Amino acid sequence: MKSKFHGVTSLLLEGLAIVIGFMAIWQVNKAIGLFYAALILIAGPLILYAYCAKCEIRLTDCRHVFPGQLTRLLPEREDAPYNLRDYIGLVLSVIVLAAFPQPWLLDSMPLFILFWACVAVGLVQITLKVCKGCGNQKCVMCSLRN
């Protein structure tokens, strides 16, 4: 059960960071805030499609719980190892979600610190708790811990 706790709370922390980024932008420029919201609506499903939809345990033992279930709504993916396009979709989506709000976050140091604290704690949870014992043999994190 602990691994599921950390999976859910790490997603909540990462999601909270995105909301903090959105709010920092929204306070200054609503149009750019809406643009970031559109990026979130594109990047989220792209992460699910590029990475989660290929996870071999997503429907039976997803450590993050929700992404595995959400992949049911996406087109079926071939059961194959991750390829360069999968990694590019994942990495670019994560970079866009994290990098885009930085100029607005830098205008508010408390929000900047809170954003990166949420991201850091979520990543620590994922790395030390969620990935440990995960059965997705295709994941790069699995090969790093073996």
TORKE-392415 format. One record per atom (N, C-alpha, C, O, CB): x, y, z. Coordinates in steps of 0.05 Angstrom, whole numbers, plus 5000, padded with zeros to 4 digits. Glycine has a CB too. Layout:
% residues N
PT     px     py     pz
PT      X      Y      Z
...
This chain:
% residues 146
PT     px     py     pz
PT   5016   4976   5000
PT   5000   5000   5000
PT   5017   5025   5000
PT   5010   5046   4988
PT   4981   5000   5024
PT   5041   5024   5013
PT   5058   5048   5014
PT   5065   5058   4987
PT   5065   5082   4982
PT   5082   5042   5030
PT   5071   5039   4968
PT   5079   5048   4942
PT   5057   5063   4928
PT   5062   5082   4913
PT   5088   5024   4925
PT   5032   5055   4932
PT   5009   5069   4921
PT   5006   5097   4934
PT   4999   5116   4921
PT   4983   5053   4923
PT   5010   5098   4960
PT   5009   5124   4974
PT   5028   5144   4961
PT   5021   5166   4955
PT   5015   5121   5004
PT   5053   5136   4958
PT   5073   5154   4946
PT   5067   5160   4917
PT   5073   5181   4907
PT   5101   5141   4949
PT   5055   5140   4903
PT   5048   5145   4875
PT   5027   5166   4873
PT   5029   5184   4856
PT   5038   5119   4863
PT   5007   5165   4889
PT   4985   5185   4889
PT   4995   5212   4899
PT   4989   5232   4887
PT   4961   5175   4905
PT   5009   5212   4921
PT   5018   5238   4932
PT   5038   5251   4914
PT   5039   5276   4912
PT   5029   5234   4961
PT   5055   5236   4901
PT   5075   5248   4883
PT   5060   5261   4859
PT   5068   5283   4850
PT   5095   5227   4873
PT   5039   5248   4849
PT   5024   5260   4828
PT   5009   5285   4837
PT   5008   5305   4823
PT   5003   5240   4817
PT   4999   5285   4862
PT   4986   5309   4873
PT   5006   5332   4875
PT   5000   5355   4869
PT   4974   5302   4900
PT   5030   5326   4884
PT   5051   5346   4886
PT   5059   5358   4859
PT   5061   5382   4856
PT   5075   5335   4901
PT   5062   5340   4840
PT   5069   5350   4813
PT   5046   5366   4801
PT   5050   5387   4789
PT   5076   5326   4794
PT   5022   5357   4806
PT   4998   5372   4797
PT   4996   5399   4811
PT   4988   5419   4799
PT   4973   5356   4801
PT   5002   5400   4837
PT   5001   5425   4852
PT   5022   5444   4841
PT   5017   5468   4839
PT   5006   5420   4882
PT   5045   5434   4833
PT   5066   5452   4821
PT   5055   5464   4795
PT   5059   5488   4790
PT   5092   5436   4815
PT   5041   5449   4779
PT   5030   5459   4754
PT   5009   5480   4760
PT   5008   5501   4747
PT   5018   5436   4737
PT   4992   5475   4780
PT   4972   5495   4788
PT   4985   5521   4798
PT   4976   5543   4791
PT   4953   5483   4809
PT   5006   5518   4813
PT   5021   5542   4823
PT   5032   5557   4799
PT   5031   5582   4798
PT   5044   5533   4842
PT   5044   5543   4780
PT   5054   5556   4756
PT   5032   5571   4741
PT   5035   5593   4732
PT   5067   5536   4738
PT   5009   5557   4738
PT   4986   5569   4724
PT   4977   5595   4739
PT   4972   5615   4726
PT   4963   5549   4723
PT   4975   5593   4765
PT   4966   5616   4781
PT   4985   5640   4779
PT   4977   5663   4778
PT   4962   5609   4810
PT   5011   5634   4778
PT   5031   5655   4776
PT   5028   5670   4749
PT   5030   5694   4748
PT   5060   5644   4778
PT   5022   5655   4728
PT   5018   5667   4702
PT   4991   5682   4701
PT   4990   5705   4692
PT   5018   5645   4679
PT   4970   5669   4711
PT   4943   5680   4710
PT   4941   5707   4724
PT   4927   5725   4715
PT   4924   5661   4723
PT   4956   5710   4746
PT   4956   5736   4761
PT   4966   5759   4744
PT   4958   5782   4748
PT   4972   5733   4786
PT   4983   5753   4725
PT   4996   5774   4709
PT   4983   5777   4682
PT   4979   5799   4672
PT   5026   5767   4705
PT   4976   5754   4669
PT   4965   5756   4642
PT   4946   5732   4637
PT   4955   5709   4635
PT   4988   5755   4621
PT   4921   5738   4636
PT   4901   5716   4633
PT   4903   5702   4607
PT   4899   5678   4605
PT   4873   5728   4636
PT   4910   5716   4585
PT   4912   5703   4559
PT   4935   5683   4559
PT   4932   5661   4548
PT   4917   5725   4537
PT   4957   5690   4570
PT   4980   5671   4572
PT   4973   5649   4591
PT   4981   5626   4587
PT   5006   5686   4580
PT   4958   5655   4612
PT   4949   5634   4630
PT   4932   5614   4616
PT   4934   5590   4620
PT   4933   5647   4653
PT   4914   5623   4598
PT   4897   5605   4583
PT   4914   5588   4563
PT   4909   5565   4558
PT   4876   5620   4567
PT   4935   5601   4552
PT   4954   5586   4535
PT   4968   5564   4550
PT   4970   5542   4540
PT   4974   5606   4522
PT   4977   5570   4575
PT   4989   5550   4591
PT   4969   5528   4598
PT   4976   5504   4599
PT   5001   5562   4617
PT   4945   5535   4603
PT   4924   5515   4609
PT   4921   5496   4584
PT   4918   5472   4587
PT   4897   5528   4615
PT   4922   5508   4560
PT   4921   5491   4536
PT   4945   5473   4534
PT   4942   5449   4527
PT   4919   5509   4511
PT   4968   5483   4541
PT   4992   5466   4541
PT   4989   5443   4561
PT   4998   5420   4555
PT   5017   5483   4548
PT   4978   5448   4584
PT   4973   5428   4604
PT   4954   5406   4593
PT   4959   5382   4596
PT   4961   5440   4630
PT   4933   5416   4579
PT   4914   5397   4568
PT   4925   5380   4545
PT   4915   5359   4538
PT   4889   5412   4558
PT   4947   5390   4533
PT   4960   5374   4512
PT   4982   5356   4524
PT   4984   5333   4518
PT   4973   5393   4491
PT   4998   5368   4542
PT   5021   5353   4553
PT   5012   5330   4571
PT   5025   5309   4570
PT   5038   5372   4569
PT   4991   5333   4586
PT   4982   5312   4604
PT   4975   5286   4589
PT   4987   5265   4594
PT   4958   5321   4620
PT   4957   5288   4570
PT   4951   5264   4554
PT   4974   5254   4538
PT   4977   5230   4533
PT   4927   5270   4535
PT   4992   5272   4529
PT   5015   5263   4514
PT   5034   5246   4532
PT   5045   5226   4522
PT   5031   5287   4503
PT   5037   5254   4557
PT   5053   5238   4575
PT   5040   5210   4579
PT   5054   5190   4578
PT   5056   5252   4603
PT   5014   5210   4583
PT   5000   5185   4586
PT   5003   5167   4561
PT   5008   5143   4564
PT   4970   5190   4591
PT   5001   5179   4538
PT   5003   5163   4513
PT   5031   5154   4508
PT   5036   5131   4501
PT   4992   5180   4489
PT   5050   5173   4511
PT   5078   5166   4505
PT   5090   5146   4524
PT   5106   5129   4516
PT   5095   5192   4505
PT   5083   5148   4549
PT   5096   5131   4569
PT   5078   5111   4583
PT   5082   5087   4582
PT   5110   5148   4589
PT   5057   5122   4595
PT   5039   5105   4611
PT   5025   5083   4595
PT   5021   5061   4605
PT   5019   5122   4626
PT   5017   5090   4571
PT   5001   5071   4555
PT   5018   5047   4546
PT   5006   5026   4538
PT   4991   5085   4530
PT   5044   5048   4548
PT   5061   5025   4542
PT   5069   5009   4567
PT   5082   4989   4564
PT   5086   5035   4527
PT   5062   5019   4590
PT   5070   5005   4615
PT   5055   4979   4617
PT   5031   4978   4614
PT   5064   5023   4639
PT   5070   4958   4621
PT   5058   4931   4622
PT   5042   4926   4647
PT   5027   4906   4648
PT   5080   4911   4619
PT   5044   4942   4668
PT   5029   4938   4692
PT   5008   4960   4697
PT   4997   4962   4719
PT   5047   4936   4716
PT   5004   4977   4677
PT   4987   5001   4681
PT   4958   4994   4689
PT   4946   5009   4704
PT   4986   5017   4655
PT   4948   4972   4680
PT   4920   4965   4686
PT   4917   4947   4711
PT   4895   4943   4722
PT   4907   4951   4663
PT   4940   4935   4719
PT   4938   4916   4742
PT   4951   4926   4767
PT   4942   4920   4789
PT   4951   4890   4734
PT   4973   4941   4765
PT   4988   4949   4789
PT   5002   4976   4785
PT   5024   4980   4794
PT   5008   4928   4796
PT   4988   4995   4773
PT   5000   5022   4769
PT   5007   5034   4796
PT   4989   5038   4813
PT   4981   5041   4753
PT   5032   5041   4800
PT   5041   5052   4825
PT   5030   5080   4829
PT   5028   5090   4852
PT   5071   5053   4826
PT   5023   5094   4807
PT   5011   5121   4809
PT   4980   5119   4810
PT   4967   5139   4814
PT   5020   5138   4786
PT   4969   5096   4805
PT   4941   5089   4806
PT   4925   5102   4782
PT   4916   5088   4764
PT   4928   5098   4832
PT   4922   5128   4782
PT   4905   5142   4763
PT   4915   5141   4734
PT   4899   5136   4716
PT   4902   5170   4771
PT   4940   5146   4729
PT   4949   5146   4701
PT   4943   5119   4687
PT   4935   5118   4664
PT   4978   5152   4699
PT   4948   5097   4701
PT   4943   5071   4690
PT   4914   5068   4681
PT   4908   5057   4660
PT   4950   5049   4710
PT   4896   5077   4698
PT   4867   5075   4692
PT   4860   5094   4669
PT   4843   5088   4652
PT   4850   5082   4716
PT   4872   5118   4668
PT   4866   5137   4647
PT   4875   5127   4620
PT   4863   5135   4599
PT   4879   5163   4653
PT   4894   5109   4619
PT   4903   5099   4593
PT   4882   5083   4579
PT   4883   5078   4555
PT   4928   5082   4596
PT   4862   5074   4593
PT   4839   5060   4581
PT   4825   5078   4561
PT   4812   5068   4542
PT   4819   5050   4603
PT   4827   5104   4564
PT   4813   5123   4547
PT   4829   5130   4522
PT   4819   5143   4504
PT   4807   5149   4562
PT   4854   5120   4521
PT   4872   5127   4498
PT   4872   5104   4478
PT   4864   5081   4484
PT   4900   5132   4509
PT   4881   5110   4454
PT   4884   5088   4434
PT   4904   5067   4445
PT   4923   5074   4459
PT   4894   5099   4407
PT   4899   5042   4437
PT   4917   5020   4446
PT   4945   5024   4435
PT   4948   5032   4412
PT   4905   4993   4436
PT   4965   5018   4451
PT   4993   5020   4442
PT   5004   4992   4438
PT   4996   4973   4452
PT   5010   5035   4463
PT   5022   4989   4420
PT   5036   4964   4415
PT   5052   4956   4439
PT   5065   4973   4451
PT   5053   4966   4389
PT   5051   4931   4446
PT   5067   4921   4469
PT   5096   4918   4460
PT   5105   4897   4451
PT   5056   4894   4480
PT   5111   4940   4462
PT   5139   4941   4453
PT   5155   4959   4471
PT   5143   4975   4486
PT   5141   4950   4423
PT   5181   4956   4470
PT   5197   4974   4487
PT   5193   5004   4479
PT   5185   5010   4456
PT   5227   4967   4485
PT   5199   5021   4497
PT   5197   5050   4491
PT   5217   5057   4469
PT   5239   5045   4468
PT   5202   5067   4517
PT   5209   5075   4452
PT   5227   5083   4431
PT   5233   5113   4434
PT   5224   5126   4452
PT   5215   5077   4402
PT   5249   5124   4415
PT   5258   5152   4417
PT   5234   5171   4417
PT   5234   5190   4432
PT   5276   5158   4394
PT   5213   5165   4401
PT   5190   5183   4400
PT   5175   5183   4427
PT   5166   5204   4436
PT   5170   5174   4378
PT   5174   5160   4440
PT   5162   5158   4467
PT   5177   5176   4487
PT   5165   5191   4502
PT   5161   5129   4477
PT   5203   5173   4487
PT   5219   5190   4505
PT   5217   5219   4499
PT   5216   5236   4517
PT   5249   5181   4504
PT   5217   5226   4473
PT   5215   5254   4465
PT   5188   5265   4474
PT   5187   5288   4485
PT   5218   5257   4434
PT   5166   5251   4470
PT   5140   5260   4479
PT   5139   5264   4509
PT   5127   5284   4518
PT   5119   5239   4471
PT   5151   5246   4524
PT   5151   5248   4553
PT   5168   5272   4562
PT   5159   5289   4577
PT   5162   5223   4566
PT   5193   5273   4552
PT   5212   5294   4561
PT   5203   5322   4553
PT   5203   5340   4569
PT   5240   5288   4551
PT   5194   5325   4528
PT   5185   5351   4519
PT   5161   5361   4535
PT   5159   5384   4542
PT   5179   5351   4489
PT   5142   5343   4540
PT   5119   5350   4556
PT   5126   5359   4584
PT   5116   5379   4594
PT   5099   5326   4557
PT   5144   5344   4597
PT   5152   5351   4624
PT   5167   5378   4624
PT   5163   5395   4641
PT   5170   5329   4636
PT   5185   5381   4604
PT   5200   5407   4602
PT   5181   5430   4598
PT   5184   5451   4611
PT   5220   5406   4579
PT   5161   5427   4580
PT   5142   5449   4576
PT   5127   5456   4601
PT   5123   5479   4608
PT   5123   5442   4553
PT   5117   5435   4615
PT   5101   5440   4639
PT   5118   5454   4661
PT   5107   5471   4675
PT   5090   5414   4650
PT   5143   5447   4663
PT   5160   5458   4684
PT   5173   5485   4675
PT   5175   5503   4692
PT   5182   5439   4691
PT   5181   5487   4650
PT   5196   5511   4642
PT   5178   5535   4635
PT   5186   5558   4641
PT   5213   5504   4618
PT   5156   5530   4623
PT   5139   5553   4614
PT   5133   5573   4636
PT   5136   5597   4631
PT   5114   5542   4602
PT   5124   5565   4660
PT   5117   5585   4679
PT   5140   5599   4694
PT   5136   5616   4711
PT   5099   5573   4700
PT   5165   5591   4688
PT   5187   5601   4704
PT   5190   5632   4704
PT   5195   5643   4725
PT   5213   5589   4693
PT   5187   5645   4682
PT   5189   5675   4683
PT   5169   5688   4703
PT   5176   5707   4717
PT   5185   5687   4656
PT   5146   5677   4704
PT   5125   5688   4722
PT   5130   5679   4751
PT   5125   5694   4770
PT   5097   5680   4714
PT   5141   5655   4754
PT   5147   5646   4781
PT   5171   5661   4793
PT   5171   5666   4817
PT   5154   5616   4781
PT   5189   5669   4776
PT   5212   5685   4786
PT   5204   5712   4795
PT   5219   5725   4811
PT   5233   5687   4763
PT   5181   5722   4787
PT   5171   5747   4797
PT   5159   5745   4825
PT   5154   5765   4838
PT   5150   5758   4778
PT   5155   5720   4834
PT   5144   5715   4861
PT   5161   5693   4874
PT   5155   5669   4870
PT   5114   5708   4860
PT   5181   5700   4888
PT   5199   5681   4900
PT   5185   5660   4917
PT   5192   5636   4916
PT   5220   5695   4916
PT   5164   5667   4933
PT   5150   5646   4948
PT   5137   5625   4930
PT   5138   5601   4936
PT   5129   5659   4966
PT   5125   5634   4908
PT   5113   5615   4889
PT   5134   5599   4875
PT   5131   5575   4871
PT   5096   5630   4868
PT   5157   5611   4868
PT   5179   5597   4855
PT   5189   5575   4874
PT   5193   5552   4865
PT   5202   5617   4849
PT   5193   5581   4899
PT   5203   5562   4918
PT   5183   5539   4923
PT   5190   5516   4923
PT   5210   5575   4945
PT   5157   5547   4925
PT   5136   5527   4929
PT   5134   5509   4905
PT   5131   5484   4908
PT   5109   5541   4935
PT   5135   5520   4881
PT   5134   5504   4856
PT   5156   5483   4857
PT   5151   5459   4853
PT   5137   5522   4831
PT   5181   5492   4861
PT   5204   5473   4859
PT   5205   5454   4883
PT   5215   5432   4881
PT   5230   5489   4857
PT   5194   5462   4906
PT   5192   5444   4929
PT   5173   5421   4922
PT   5179   5398   4928
PT   5183   5459   4954
PT   5150   5428   4911
PT   5131   5407   4903
PT   5143   5388   4882
PT   5141   5364   4885
PT   5105   5420   4891
PT   5156   5399   4862
PT   5169   5383   4841
PT   5190   5365   4854
PT   5191   5341   4848
PT   5181   5401   4819
PT   5207   5376   4871
PT   5229   5361   4883
PT   5219   5338   4900
PT   5228   5315   4898
PT   5247   5379   4899
PT   5200   5344   4918
PT   5190   5323   4936
PT   5176   5302   4920
PT   5178   5278   4925
PT   5170   5336   4957
PT   5160   5310   4899
PT   5147   5290   4882
PT   5167   5272   4868
PT   5163   5248   4866
PT   5129   5304   4862
PT   5188   5284   4857
PT   5209   5268   4843
PT   5224   5250   4862
PT   5230   5227   4855
PT   5229   5286   4829
PT   5229   5259   4887
PT   5242   5242   4906
PT   5224   5218   4913
PT   5233   5195   4914
PT   5249   5257   4932
PT   5198   5223   4916
PT   5180   5201   4922
PT   5179   5181   4899
PT   5180   5157   4903
PT   5151   5212   4927
PT   5178   5192   4874
PT   5177   5174   4851
PT   5202   5157   4849
PT   5201   5133   4846
PT   5173   5191   4825
PT   5225   5170   4852
PT   5251   5156   4849
PT   5255   5136   4872
PT   5263   5113   4866
PT   5273   5176   4849
PT   5250   5144   4896
PT   5257   5126   4919
PT   5235   5107   4927
PT   5241   5086   4939
PT   5264   5143   4942
PT   5210   5114   4922
PT   5188   5097   4932
PT   5171   5085   4909
PT   5166   5061   4910
PT   5170   5114   4949
PT   5164   5100   4889
PT   5146   5090   4869
PT   5161   5071   4850
PT   5151   5049   4845
PT   5134   5113   4853
PT   5184   5079   4841
PT   5198   5062   4822
PT   5210   5037   4835
PT   5213   5016   4821
PT   5221   5078   4809
PT   5215   5038   4860
PT   5226   5015   4874
PT   5206   4993   4875
PT   5184   4995   4887
PT   5235   5023   4903
PT   5212   4971   4862
PT   5194   4948   4861
PT   5173   4949   4839
PT   5157   4931   4837
PT   5180   4946   4887
PT   5174   4970   4823
PT   5155   4971   4801
PT   5161   4949   4781
PT   5184   4943   4776
PT   5156   4999   4786
PT   5141   4938   4769
PT   5144   4915   4751
PT   5145   4922   4722
PT   5145   4904   4705
PT   5122   4896   4755
PT   5147   4948   4715
PT   5148   4955   4686
PT   5177   4951   4676
PT   5194   4969   4679
PT   5139   4985   4682
PT   5182   4928   4665
PT   5209   4921   4656
PT   5219   4938   4633
PT   5243   4939   4627
PT   5210   4892   4648
PT   5200   4952   4619
PT   5208   4969   4596
PT   5218   4996   4605
PT   5231   5010   4589
PT   5184   4972   4578
PT   5212   5004   4629
PT   5219   5031   4639
PT   5249   5034   4643
PT   5262   5016   4653
PT   5203   5037   4664
PT   5259   5057   4635
PT   5288   5062   4639
PT   5295   5062   4669
PT   5318   5054   4676
PT   5295   5089   4627
PT   5277   5070   4686
PT   5283   5070   4715
PT   5286   5041   4725
PT   5301   5036   4744
PT   5261   5084   4731
PT   5272   5022   4713
PT   5275   4994   4721
PT   5303   4984   4714
PT   5315   4970   4731
PT   5253   4977   4707
PT   5313   4991   4691
PT   5339   4982   4683
PT   5361   4995   4700
PT   5382   4984   4704
PT   5344   4988   4654
PT   5356   5020   4710
PT   5376   5034   4726
PT   5378   5022   4754
PT   5399   5023   4766
PT   5369   5063   4729
PT   5357   5010   4765
PT   5358   4999   4792
PT   5367   4970   4792
PT   5373   4960   4814
PT   5331   5002   4805
PT   5368   4957   4770
PT   5377   4929   4769
PT   5407   4927   4765
PT   5418   4905   4764
PT   5363   4914   4746
